[in-house]
Amino acid sequence: MAAKKKLNSGVDIVVVLVLLTCAPWRIHSADDNRLLVNMTLVRNSTATVLGAFCLDGSLPAYHLHRGFGAGARNWLLQFEGGGWCNDIPSCLDRAKSRRGSTSLMTKWEVFSGILSNNASLNPDFYNWNRVKIRYCDGASFAGNAKFDDGMSLLYFRGQKIWQAILIDLLPKGMANARKALLSGCSAGGLAVFLHCDNFINFLPRTATVKCLSDAGFFLDVRDIGLNHTMRSFFKNLVQLQGIEKNLDPNCTKSLYYPELCFFPQYALKYIATPFFVLNSAYDVFQFHHGLVPPSADLLGHWNHCRFNPAACNAYQIDALQGFRNDMLAALLKFLTYSRLDGMFVNSCFAHCQSESQDTWFADDSPRILDKTIAEAVGDWYYSRRVTKEIDCPYPCDSSCHNLIP
């Protein structure tokens, strides 16, 4: 059967506040001191010249919290995630939501995890300029097309949104960056694979530039019904949003089906910039939408297992271990031959672990060989030591936060 037409991932947290100032706010509670950062819209002139618009025609946006001290000239850009739309009906629906319009988005975002400005919670990046790039195109910032049938208008301009935001940030200090890290989660993590090498072109030649993808290593594998659910979904997405021309030409020339280069496993070997892959071997989004999509489990045999790994039977555990094996096989050359790259593949049922404080760096954060994700990423970025960590298979890791929606 056909794949579901609208895939959304991540956890939505709505914070309602009365805002009386334009300065960053902090939410005080017994447990934390969270930083809220206001939205910045890309200048209308830049967006208009480039044709950089969200699905509904609204302006692209980002949230910037300034660095300070030794980090004042360092920049961390984080792509927001949130699934994709691969046909006109689902994109029209998305354009009427916060996933397709900055007009409907929250104007203040919590910066935590890798975006935190607290040295005790984010020791290696706390004083950098940190930017959250809002996601409103539905194609991992990669499309360049438009739909107009006289009644409905949709802008598929993710590639232009990416360029417009970079151009907006350059005069704000990024043109003089000493260090930079491009990161992202989920669909935003996939965007890192697509834009990593391009990012360098906007920065000084002397800058140290690296890339981190969190939960973005989406696999081209068959589902439990032996269908290519994710491949079919991405093929329609690439065609609809005009993505193929923005994929790495070295990759597209090497494959009979060039749209497969939207999958990170095919694009990764062509990325020259130092790269870090952060992923769960049992990524819950891929578990629920790629390995066991609803179309492959019409009778609901996987319902209990999907939401509680302890309830999986032997056959289901075997399928999950097979998925893990496929992921590690796809990463084998990256693990073996790349000297400047890094990896943290744990065995948690999770999706996106860099943006949440409890999984990024806390007393009870997930660990591999007693190393947290934040420590692994920091060691890799600053070249303190080689960081290529692979967890033992489920259920061996007792440090996991199994975040199953």
Salt bridges, closest charged atoms under 4 A:
ASP12 OD1 - ARG98 NH2 1.93
ASP12 OD1 - ARG99 NH2 3.37
ASP32 OD2 - ARG34 NE 3.29
GLU80 OE2 - ARG99 NH1 3.96
GLU80 OE1 - ARG134 NE 2.92
GLU109 OE1 - LYS132 NZ 2.70
GLU109 OE2 - ARG134 NH2 3.67
ASP124 OD2 - ARG384 NH2 2.89
ASP168 OD1 - ARG43 NE 2.81
ASP168 OD2 - LYS172 NZ 3.69
ASP220 OD1 - HIS228 ND1 3.80
ASP220 OD2 - ARG231 NH2 2.78
ASP283 OD2 - HIS351 ND1 2.68
ASP358 OD2 - HIS401 ND1 3.41
ASP364 OD2 - HIS401 NE2 3.88
ASP370 OD1 - ARG367 NE 3.58
ASP379 OD2 - LYS371 NZ 3.42
ASP379 OD1 - ARG384 NE 2.80
ASP379 OD2 - ARG385 NH1 2.80
GLU389 OE2 - LYS371 NZ 3.64
